[in-house]
Amino acid sequence: MKRGIIILDFGSQYTQLIARRIRELGVYSEIYPYSMDINSLRELEPYGIILSGGPSSVLDEGAPLVMPELFEAGVPILGVCYGMQIMAKLLGGIVERSAHREYGKSVLNLVKPSPLFENVKDGSVIWMSHGDSVIKIPDGFQITGKTFEGFITSIENLSRRFFAVQFHPEVAHSIEGRKIISNFIFNICRSSVNWNMQDFVSNQIKLLQEKCWGKKIVIGVSGGVDSTTLAVLARKAMGDNVKSIFVNNGLLRLNEHEEVLKNLRDKLGLNVEYSDASEIFLKNLKGIESPEEKRKIVGKTFIDVFYKSLKDFDFLLQGTLYPDVIESNPVKGPSQTIKTHHNRVPEVLKLEKEGKIIEPFRFLFKDEVREVARILHIPDDILGRHPFPGPGLAVRILGDVTREKLEILRKADDIFINELKKSSWYDKTWQAFAVFLPVRSVGVMGDERAYGHVIALRAIESFDGMTANWSHLPYEVLDEAANKIIRQIREVNRVVFDITSKPPATIEWE
């Protein structure tokens, strides 16, 4: 039985996003390391294979490559970015380093009809991210697309059903990317529709029951969509035989612990144990400026607090999502670390090696978890909460974390969010928050010279959190928020607005 589309991972930060796009189209997809044995791959009987992008250069010694036998597997193959360079190099083409790294938006100029670009608009925007370029295509291939500067953006070998693109069709910045992926999986691979979130929910409930029935199960809940959805899913699978612990790490937003407890206990009826560990977290974070260290300390302290709250347990359930995993260091493929997530610190990884960690959502994106939440009938006011990082305000305070900075940031963030809600912009943004900057700014307040703190506001629009554009908030909303922050928070005298998209930035500042 055919399994769907197999993606071979070469370490791109967008690898799972390819799988996400395929699943959006209703086709099952799995990710495997690029070094996967060819016989194991054949046993899966995929409809097609996609070679992901990656941070390496095919010109480097020891660069990750597939076995040449892959191209004799008899199934369609699509190479994406680094995957295109691998295909070209292994099949006899020539790849050279580009004089300038091509990164960001470009334009696709179609030079030949191709089933990969059926109904794709000529001149559409594409997203490039590469330092090498294919300068000579392999025998049997034809060029199907170029940039207007003449660089090759796509090639194909129709008879062998090999296709390759130098850009990333999986990211939202490639306007016609979804259509290109659809053409590959349906028109070229002839895939059947075989994936939906209702099936995912049913399967996860079954798996939890098989593995955890009669065991002592613990979940750390924060009030966010991920952990809340997981707690509801676990209760649906195992009833009240699940212990949820809400740890107040002192890094929450204004009045958040009260709101979270009300939602979890009163609205959802979950059995929640509350632990106020604010002083412990603040003590452990004292004087720490490195964002990596802050994340690790928050993760370790969380586990320490958890152990003190428990006598013993069999499994710890976590609401870790794939962006958390891939930005920390993925379990598959050679991706580079962007940041350590608090759920991927050594203490958690030790529990994972002991077989005590279960992460049902580890290969889902935020929008997929929200779909799971809808299936589980979680109320919209909980479902619509903006994402909040596990390390909380510790990674929204640049530099060391102090009680004073936390109070300033809480007030600023609350003012900003309330203005978004009042203007109906809260639900139009994926995520919005304030950031405490490690600088002071000269100003004039009450005819006197002031040397105050600076607050940055960030609001982004996204579909899955892997790519994002900054939200074009109305000037009057920003003006009202900035004025209230400066008027109501004596220590702040300047407010700035972040207009950087992801990539190149991440959503959080740290």
N, C-alpha and C positions, 0 to 999 in steps of 0.2 A: 504494500500500500504506500502510495506516495505521501511524503511528510510535509510538503510545501516548499518554501524557498530556504535554502541554506546560505547563511552569510559567513564567510571566512574572515575573521577579524585580524587586521594588521595593526591595530592600535589606534584607530581614529577615535576622537572624542564623539564622533557622530555615528559609530557603528550601530549602537542600539537604536538610534533614530531611524536608520534604514529599516530595521525590524519593525519599529513602531509604524512607519508609513505603510509597510506591507500589511500589518495587522489591521490598520485603518480600512484597508480595502477588502478585509474579510478573508485574508489568506494567512495560514499559519506559517510562522518563520522561526528559525532557531539560529543561534550564533555559536560557532565553534572556532577554536584557534586555527590560525592559518596552517599550522603543522599537522592538521588532522590527517590520519591515515587514509589513503585513497580507497582502500577496501571498505573501511568503516563508512566512508561517505557514500559509496555505491550502495551499501546495504540500506541506507536511508531512502533511496530512490527519490531524490528531490526533483521537483518540477524544473528547478533552475538553481544556479549558484551565483552569488554576488561576492566579488572581491572588494573589501572595504578600502577606504583610505587609510593613511597612517602617517606617523611623524618621521619615518625613516626615509632614506634615499636609496633607490635601487643601485646606485653607484657606489655605496659604501660597502666595505668589506664586512661580510657577515650579515648583510641586510636580509630581513625576513622574506623568503620566497616560497611559493608553492612548488610541489613536485611537478615536473613536466607532464606526468601521467594524468594530471587533472584535466588537461586539454584533450584527453582521449576518452573522457567519461561519457561522451555522447549526449550531454545536456547543455542547454543554453547557458552562457556565462556573460555576466555584466561586470566589467571592471570600473571602479569608481576612484578617480584621482590616482592615488598610489597603486590601486588595482589596475588602472589603465597602463601605468608604467611597467608593472610586472608583466602584464599580458604582452605588451610590445617587446620588452627585453627578451622574454623567454621564447617568443615565437619568431625572433629574428630581426626585430626593429632596432632602432637606435634611440637611446635616451641620453640627454645631456643636461648639465646644470644650466639653469636660466641665468642670464646676466642680472636680472632683478626678480626677486620673489614676487609672484603674482598672488595677491591676497585681497579679497573683497569682491565687490560687484563688478561684473563684466557683462558683455552682451553676446548671445549665441547667434551666430550668422550661419544658417543652414545652407550648405552648398550642394546637397544631394538628398533626394527623398530617402527616407529610412523608416522601417516599421517602428523603430524606437521613438521616432519623432512624429508619429501620426497625430494630426490635429494639434501639434505644438506650434505656437506662433513664432514665425521667424523674427529675430530681433528681441526675443524675450530676455529678461534679466536672469543671469546665473551667478552662482557664488563660487569663486575660485579660492584655493588655498594650497599652493604648491611651489616648490623651489626648483623642480626638474621639469623638463618638457620632452615630449616625443617629437623628434625632428625627422625621423624616417620610419614609416609604418612597415609592418611585416608584409611579406608576400601574401597575396590573396585578400588583403584588407583594402578598404577604400576610406577616404576622408569624407565624413558626412557633415562636419561642422568646424568652423573656425571663428576666432574673434575677428573684429574688424581690423585688428592690427596684423592678422595673418597667422596667429598661433593656432595650432590644432586643438580643438576642443572635443572632438568625437570621431571615432573610427568604428568600422564594422567589417566582419567577414560573414556575409549572409549564408553562404553554403554550410559553414560550420556553426552558425548561430552564436557567434562571438561579437559582443558589443562592448564599447568602452567610452567613458566620458571623463574629461579632465576636471570637470567641476563636480559640485556636490548637489545632486538633485533632491536629496533627502531634507535639506535645510529649507526653512520657510523663505529665505532670501532668494532661492531659485524659483521664480514665479510659476513656471510650468513643470516644476520637479515632480509633483504628484502625478501628473499626466504621463511623464516619462516613465516613472516606476510602474504605473498601471499598464502602460504599453508593454513593458518587459514581462511582467508576471502573467498578464492575460493574453495578449496578442502573440507574444513570442514563446513563453513557457507553457501556455495553455493551462494555467493553474485553475483549480476549482475553488469556490468559496467554502472555507471550512473553519473559520475562527470567529467567535463573538464573546463578549464579556460575560454574558449570562452563563455560558459554558465554563468560563474561567472560574466564576464564583462557585458554581456547582462542584467543579473539580477540586477547588481548594477546600471547600467544606468537607468533602469526602476524604481528602488527604489528611486534614487535621484530625478528623475522627479516627482514621486508621492509625495514625502515629501517636496521638495524644490522649485517646480515651482512657480515663482512669488515672491519668498522670497529673502532677501538680504543675499548672501552667501559670506563668506570670507575664504580664504585659506592662511596659512603661507607657503611660498615656500622658500627652501634653496638651490635649485639647485641639490639636491641629487635625486636619482632614485625614492624614495618613494613619496616625495611631488610633484615632477615634474609629475610623472605618475598620481597622484591624480588630479592635476590641469588640465591635458589633459583630463582625464576621466570626470571631472566635466564640462569642456567646451563642451565636446561631448554630455553630458546630458542636459545642460542648456544654451548652447551658450555663449554669452558674458556677461550674467547676473551673472558673478562670478568675484569677486575682489581678486586678488592675491597680497599679500604683502611680499616683501623680506626685512627682517630686518638684517642689518649688525650689528652683535653683537660684532664686534671687535675680535672675536675668530676664524676667518676663516683662511684658508691657504693663502699662498702668492698669491696676485693678484686675489683671488678667487671671490670677489664681481663683478669685471669686467667681468670675464668669465661667471659667473652665469647669469648676466643680458643679456649678448650677446646670451646665449643659450635660455633663456626663451623668450626674446622679439623677437630676430631676427630669430632664427631657428624654434621656436615653435609658434611664433605669439601670445603669451599670454599677457593679459593686466596686467602688473606688476607695482605696486607702490613701490618705493624704499625708505627705511628709514634707515639712518645711525645713529645707537644708540650706537656706540662703546664706547663713553665716559661714558654713563650711566651704561653699563654692567661692564666696568672696575672699575668704582667707587664703584659699589655694591659688587664686588668681592674682593675689597682691603682687604688684610690681612686674607682672608678665606683659610684655608688649608684642611678642611674636604671635601672629594669628595662628600659625601651626601649633605653637605651644598651648595657646588658649584652647583650641579645639581638643587637643589631647588631654589637657587637664580637666576640661568639662566632661569628656567621655570617661576618664578614669574615676573622677569623683562621683559621677552618676552610678557607675558600677559599684563603687564602695558603699554608697548610700543604699543601693539596692540590696547588697549583701546584708547590711545591718537590718534591713526591713524584713528579711526572710530567714527562716530557719533552714529550709532546704527547698529545692525545686527541681523539676525534671527538665523543663524547657522554658526558655525565655523567648517570647515572640516580639519581634521588632518590626516597625513600619518602614524599614529602609526601602528607598526607591532606587531605581537604576542610576539616575543622575548622581546620587550620593555615592554609589559604588564606583561608577566609572571615573568620577572626579577624584576619588581617593586612590584608586588603582584597581582595575577590573580583575575579575576572577578568570577571565578568558582573554587571551591576546596580550600584546605588548604595549598597551596604552601607557602614556606618561602621567605621572601624578600631577594634578592641579592643586588639590588641597586635601587634607585628611579630614574625613567626615567623622563626627563624634561617635557614630555607630560602627566605625571601622578601626578603632584604636586597638592596641595590643590586647587589652583585657577582654574586649569583645571577641577578637579573633581567637583568643585562647579558649573561650567558651565554645566558639564555633568548632574548633578542632576536637573538643570534647563531645561534640554532637548535641550541645544544649541550646543552640541558637536556631530558630526557625524564622525565616523572612519571606512570607508568602508574596510580598509585593516587590521583591528585589529586581525583577525584570519588567516592572511596570513604570509608566510615566505618570506624572501628577494628574493629567486629564483622564487617564485610564482608572486611577484610583477614585476619582470623582464619579466616574461612571459606575464603579463598583458600589460606591456610597449611595447612588440613586437606586440601584437595584435593591439595596438593603433598606431603602426608605429612610435614610438619614435626612432630617429636616434641612431645608434650603439655607437657613441662617447659619447653620453649622457647616454645611457643605460649601458655602460661599466665602468662608474665612480665607483671607490671604495666607499664603505659605509663610511660615516663620521658621528660621533656622534652629536646629537642635541646640547649638551653643548660645542661642538667644541674643541678647543685646551685647554680649561679650565680643561678637564679631561685627557689631555695628558701632562700637566704640574703638576708634583707631588709636592704638597705644594701650597703656595700662588701664585697667578697669577699677574705678573707685565708686563709692557710694554717691558722691556728689555728681559725677558724670552720669551715672545711671538715672538719678532723679531728673537731671536736665534733659536727658534724651527721652525719658518716658513722657515728660510733659510735651516736648516738641513733637514726638511721634503721635501722641494722642490728639494734639491740635490739628496736625496734618490729616490724619485719618478722618477725624470728625468733619473737616472741611470737604474732603472727598465724598463722604456719605451725604452731607448736606446738599452738595451740588450734583448728586447722582453719578459721580465719577468713580466711586469705590468699586462698583460691580463692572465697570468698563475697563478696569485695570486688572492685570494678573496679580501684581504685587506692588505695594507702595510702602515706603517707610522712611524714617529719618536716620541720619548717620552723624555721629559726633566726631568732628575732625580734630586732629592733634595740633591745631594752630590757633593763634589768637589774632584778632583783627582790630585795627584802630577804627574808632567811630566816635560820633558825637551824640550823646544822649542827655537831654535836659540842659543844653548849652555847655556841657562838660565833656572833656575828652574821656572816652571809654576804651578799654582794652579788653574786649570780650571774646567769648567762644564763637565758633563757626559751626553751623548746622547745615548739612547737605540733605536735600530731599531727592528721593529716587522713586520713580513710578515707571513700570514697564508693562508692555503688552506681549503676551506669549501664548503659545498653544500647548507646549509641553515642557517648558523650562529649559530646554537644551539650546534654543536660540530665542532672542528677545529683541524687541525694538523699544526705545524709550517712548513713553506716552506723551502725546502732544496736549498736555493739560491747558485749559484756557488760562490766559494771563490773569484774569480776575480771580480765579481759584488760587493760583500761586501767590498772587499779591495778598489776598486775604490771609492765607496760611502764614506767609512770611511776616506780615505785620502783626498778627496775633502772637506768633512765637517770640518776636522781639519785644512786644509790649508786655507779655505775660511772664516771660522768663528773663529776669534781670541780668543774668550772666551771659546772655546771648545778644550779640549786636550785628550779626550778619548771617544771611541765609542764601544758599546757592542751590541750583537745580542741576542734577546730573543728566546730561543728554547723550550718554554713551550706550550703544547697543551691545548685545552679546551674540557672537563675538564682536570685537576683541575683548571686551570686559566680561567678567562674570556678573551675575545679578547682584550678589552681595559684594561689599567692598573688601571684605576679608574672607 
